[in-house]
Amino acid sequence: MRSMTTQLIFIPETEMFKLFQTNPTKKLEKQYALKLEEARDAQRAGKIPLFATLTAEAEEIGRQLDAAKQGS
């Protein structure tokens, strides 16, 4: 008859909770896309000053996104 042994596998705590961590680049990508859509809609509505402001905000989010990707 075979003896049954139980093996315990040690998983570091950081690996165990990785499932629940959010991806910061994913959040920035979503913000970037939404800001560009808002800018596009403002441009189509003829609100050029608002378009310029939203585009500048989207560019800033894009820089943050690039920095986050470089850090990964």
SELODO-585369 format. One record per residue: y negated, x negated, z of N, C-alpha, C, O in turn; residue in three letters; chain. Coordinates in nm, 3 decimals. Example, Ala and Ser with C-alpha at 12.3 -4.5 7.8 and 13.67 -1.06 7.14 Angstrom:
<rs>
[r [0.569 -1.319 0.780] [0.450 -1.230 0.780] [0.330 -1.320 0.780] [0.332 -1.424 0.846] 'ala' 'A']
[r [0.225 -1.285 0.708] [0.106 -1.367 0.714] [-0.003 -1.290 0.787] [-0.114 -1.341 0.804] 'ser' 'A']
</rs>
This chain:
<rs>
[r [0.117 -0.084 0.000] [0.000 0.000 0.000] [-0.124 -0.089 0.000] [-0.129 -0.189 0.073] 'met' 'A']
[r [-0.224 -0.054 -0.082] [-0.349 -0.131 -0.091] [-0.441 -0.095 0.025] [-0.453 0.021 0.065] 'arg' 'A']
[r [-0.504 -0.195 0.075] [-0.601 -0.167 0.181] [-0.737 -0.140 0.115] [-0.777 -0.208 0.021] 'ser' 'A']
[r [-0.804 -0.043 0.165] [-0.935 -0.007 0.111] [-1.042 -0.077 0.192] [-1.047 -0.065 0.315] 'met' 'A']
[r [-1.126 -0.148 0.124] [-1.237 -0.214 0.191] [-1.367 -0.155 0.141] [-1.379 -0.116 0.025] 'thr' 'A']
[r [-1.459 -0.150 0.226] [-1.591 -0.099 0.191] [-1.685 -0.217 0.180] [-1.696 -0.301 0.269] 'thr' 'A']
[r [-1.753 -0.221 0.068] [-1.852 -0.327 0.049] [-1.990 -0.266 0.059] [-2.019 -0.163 -0.003] 'gln' 'A']
[r [-2.073 -0.330 0.136] [-2.211 -0.287 0.148] [-2.296 -0.373 0.056] [-2.281 -0.495 0.052] 'leu' 'A']
[r [-2.383 -0.310 -0.015] [-2.473 -0.382 -0.104] [-2.611 -0.378 -0.043] [-2.665 -0.272 -0.014] 'ile' 'A']
[r [-2.668 -0.496 -0.025] [-2.803 -0.505 0.031] [-2.904 -0.495 -0.082] [-2.902 -0.574 -0.176] 'phe' 'A']
[r [-2.992 -0.397 -0.072] [-3.099 -0.379 -0.169] [-3.230 -0.403 -0.095] [-3.259 -0.334 0.003] 'ile' 'A']
[r [-3.309 -0.500 -0.141] [-3.437 -0.523 -0.074] [-3.523 -0.397 -0.073] [-3.517 -0.315 -0.165] 'pro' 'A']
[r [-3.601 -0.382 0.030] [-3.683 -0.262 0.045] [-3.777 -0.242 -0.072] [-3.802 -0.128 -0.113] 'glu' 'A']
[r [-3.830 -0.349 -0.126] [-3.923 -0.336 -0.238] [-3.852 -0.279 -0.360] [-3.912 -0.202 -0.435] 'thr' 'A']
[r [-3.728 -0.315 -0.381] [-3.652 -0.262 -0.494] [-3.613 -0.117 -0.471] [-3.610 -0.037 -0.564] 'glu' 'A']
[r [-3.584 -0.084 -0.346] [-3.536 0.049 -0.313] [-3.644 0.154 -0.340] [-3.612 0.264 -0.386] 'met' 'A']
[r [-3.769 0.122 -0.312] [-3.876 0.220 -0.326] [-3.954 0.205 -0.456] [-4.057 0.270 -0.475] 'phe' 'A']
[r [-3.907 0.120 -0.545] [-3.974 0.101 -0.672] [-3.979 0.231 -0.753] [-4.070 0.251 -0.834] 'lys' 'A']
[r [-3.883 0.316 -0.732] [-3.876 0.444 -0.802] [-4.000 0.529 -0.774] [-4.045 0.604 -0.861] 'leu' 'A']
[r [-4.055 0.516 -0.654] [-4.167 0.601 -0.614] [-4.304 0.539 -0.642] [-4.406 0.603 -0.615] 'phe' 'A']
[r [-4.308 0.418 -0.694] [-4.435 0.352 -0.722] [-4.490 0.401 -0.854] [-4.416 0.427 -0.949] 'gln' 'A']
[r [-4.622 0.413 -0.860] [-4.685 0.455 -0.984] [-4.723 0.332 -1.066] [-4.747 0.224 -1.011] 'thr' 'A']
[r [-4.728 0.350 -1.194] [-4.763 0.243 -1.284] [-4.914 0.250 -1.309] [-4.961 0.346 -1.370] 'asn' 'A']
[r [-4.993 0.151 -1.264] [-5.138 0.159 -1.280] [-5.181 0.158 -1.426] [-5.282 0.219 -1.460] 'pro' 'A']
[r [-5.109 0.090 -1.513] [-5.149 0.087 -1.655] [-5.128 0.224 -1.718] [-5.205 0.264 -1.805] 'thr' 'A']
[r [-5.026 0.294 -1.677] [-5.001 0.427 -1.732] [-5.117 0.522 -1.698] [-5.161 0.600 -1.782] 'lys' 'A']
[r [-5.166 0.513 -1.575] [-5.278 0.596 -1.532] [-5.404 0.562 -1.611] [-5.477 0.651 -1.654] 'lys' 'A']
[r [-5.429 0.432 -1.630] [-5.547 0.390 -1.706] [-5.537 0.431 -1.852] [-5.637 0.470 -1.913] 'leu' 'A']
[r [-5.417 0.424 -1.910] [-5.400 0.466 -2.049] [-5.431 0.614 -2.065] [-5.493 0.655 -2.164] 'glu' 'A']
[r [-5.389 0.694 -1.969] [-5.417 0.837 -1.974] [-5.567 0.865 -1.961] [-5.622 0.947 -2.035] 'lys' 'A']
[r [-5.634 0.795 -1.867] [-5.778 0.811 -1.850] [-5.852 0.770 -1.977] [-5.946 0.837 -2.019] 'gln' 'A']
[r [-5.808 0.659 -2.038] [-5.871 0.608 -2.160] [-5.860 0.711 -2.273] [-5.958 0.740 -2.341] 'tyr' 'A']
[r [-5.740 0.765 -2.292] [-5.719 0.862 -2.399] [-5.803 0.988 -2.376] [-5.862 1.042 -2.470] 'ala' 'A']
[r [-5.809 1.035 -2.252] [-5.888 1.155 -2.222] [-6.036 1.131 -2.246] [-6.106 1.218 -2.298] 'leu' 'A']
[r [-6.084 1.012 -2.207] [-6.226 0.982 -2.225] [-6.262 0.974 -2.373] [-6.368 1.020 -2.414] 'lys' 'A']
[r [-6.172 0.916 -2.454] [-6.196 0.911 -2.598] [-6.197 1.050 -2.660] [-6.276 1.077 -2.751] 'leu' 'A']
[r [-6.110 1.138 -2.612] [-6.110 1.276 -2.662] [-6.240 1.347 -2.627] [-6.296 1.418 -2.710] 'glu' 'A']
[r [-6.288 1.327 -2.504] [-6.415 1.387 -2.464] [-6.529 1.335 -2.552] [-6.615 1.412 -2.594] 'glu' 'A']
[r [-6.528 1.205 -2.579] [-6.632 1.145 -2.664] [-6.626 1.203 -2.805] [-6.729 1.234 -2.864] 'ala' 'A']
[r [-6.505 1.217 -2.858] [-6.489 1.274 -2.992] [-6.544 1.416 -2.997] [-6.614 1.452 -3.091] 'arg' 'A']
[r [-6.511 1.495 -2.896] [-6.557 1.634 -2.892] [-6.709 1.641 -2.881] [-6.772 1.727 -2.942] 'asp' 'A']
[r [-6.768 1.551 -2.803] [-6.914 1.548 -2.789] [-6.979 1.511 -2.922] [-7.081 1.568 -2.959] 'ala' 'A']
[r [-6.920 1.417 -2.994] [-6.974 1.376 -3.123] [-6.967 1.491 -3.223] [-7.062 1.516 -3.297] 'gln' 'A']
[r [-6.855 1.561 -3.224] [-6.839 1.674 -3.317] [-6.935 1.788 -3.284] [-6.974 1.864 -3.373] 'arg' 'A']
[r [-6.973 1.800 -3.157] [-7.066 1.904 -3.116] [-7.211 1.862 -3.138] [-7.303 1.940 -3.112] 'ala' 'A']
[r [-7.232 1.739 -3.185] [-7.367 1.691 -3.211] [-7.438 1.638 -3.088] [-7.560 1.618 -3.091] 'gly' 'A']
[r [-7.366 1.614 -2.981] [-7.426 1.562 -2.858] [-7.411 1.410 -2.857] [-7.327 1.354 -2.785] 'lys' 'A']
[r [-7.494 1.345 -2.937] [-7.481 1.201 -2.959] [-7.510 1.119 -2.832] [-7.438 1.022 -2.807] 'ile' 'A']
[r [-7.611 1.152 -2.752] [-7.630 1.074 -2.628] [-7.509 1.083 -2.534] [-7.470 0.983 -2.473] 'pro' 'A']
[r [-7.449 1.201 -2.523] [-7.330 1.217 -2.441] [-7.213 1.139 -2.501] [-7.135 1.077 -2.429] 'leu' 'A']
[r [-7.203 1.141 -2.633] [-7.100 1.064 -2.702] [-7.112 0.915 -2.669] [-7.012 0.849 -2.643] 'phe' 'A']
[r [-7.234 0.864 -2.671] [-7.256 0.722 -2.642] [-7.216 0.689 -2.497] [-7.154 0.586 -2.472] 'ala' 'A']
[r [-7.250 0.776 -2.405] [-7.216 0.755 -2.265] [-7.064 0.757 -2.244] [-7.010 0.671 -2.176] 'thr' 'A']
[r [-6.998 0.855 -2.303] [-6.853 0.866 -2.288] [-6.780 0.750 -2.355] [-6.678 0.702 -2.305] 'leu' 'A']
[r [-6.833 0.705 -2.468] [-6.772 0.591 -2.537] [-6.785 0.465 -2.451] [-6.691 0.385 -2.443] 'thr' 'A']
[r [-6.899 0.447 -2.389] [-6.918 0.331 -2.301] [-6.823 0.337 -2.182] [-6.767 0.235 -2.142] 'ala' 'A']
[r [-6.804 0.456 -2.127] [-6.709 0.472 -2.016] [-6.566 0.442 -2.062] [-6.489 0.380 -1.989] 'glu' 'A']
[r [-6.531 0.486 -2.183] [-6.398 0.460 -2.237] [-6.378 0.310 -2.259] [-6.269 0.258 -2.234] 'ala' 'A']
[r [-6.482 0.241 -2.304] [-6.471 0.097 -2.324] [-6.449 0.024 -2.191] [-6.373 -0.072 -2.185] 'glu' 'A']
[r [-6.515 0.070 -2.085] [-6.496 0.010 -1.953] [-6.352 0.031 -1.904] [-6.290 -0.060 -1.850] 'glu' 'A']
[r [-6.300 0.152 -1.924] [-6.161 0.179 -1.887] [-6.068 0.092 -1.971] [-5.966 0.044 -1.922] 'ile' 'A']
[r [-6.102 0.073 -2.098] [-6.022 -0.014 -2.185] [-6.020 -0.157 -2.136] [-5.916 -0.223 -2.142] 'gly' 'A']
[r [-6.133 -0.207 -2.086] [-6.137 -0.343 -2.029] [-6.050 -0.351 -1.903] [-5.979 -0.450 -1.882] 'arg' 'A']
[r [-6.057 -0.248 -1.819] [-5.973 -0.245 -1.700] [-5.825 -0.243 -1.737] [-5.743 -0.307 -1.673] 'gln' 'A']
[r [-5.793 -0.168 -1.841] [-5.656 -0.158 -1.889] [-5.607 -0.293 -1.940] [-5.495 -0.334 -1.910] 'leu' 'A']
[r [-5.691 -0.363 -2.016] [-5.655 -0.496 -2.065] [-5.632 -0.592 -1.950] [-5.538 -0.671 -1.952] 'asp' 'A']
[r [-5.720 -0.585 -1.849] [-5.706 -0.674 -1.733] [-5.577 -0.644 -1.656] [-5.509 -0.736 -1.609] 'ala' 'A']
[r [-5.544 -0.515 -1.644] [-5.422 -0.477 -1.574] [-5.298 -0.525 -1.650] [-5.199 -0.566 -1.589] 'ala' 'A']
[r [-5.303 -0.518 -1.782] [-5.189 -0.563 -1.863] [-5.176 -0.715 -1.856] [-5.064 -0.768 -1.858] 'lys' 'A']
[r [-5.289 -0.786 -1.847] [-5.284 -0.932 -1.835] [-5.225 -0.973 -1.701] [-5.154 -1.073 -1.691] 'gln' 'A']
[r [-5.254 -0.894 -1.596] [-5.206 -0.924 -1.463] [-5.058 -0.893 -1.444] [-4.995 -0.945 -1.352] 'gly' 'A']
[r [-5.004 -0.809 -1.529] [-4.862 -0.771 -1.515] [-4.768 -0.878 -1.561] [-4.647 -0.861 -1.555] 'ser' 'A']
</rs>
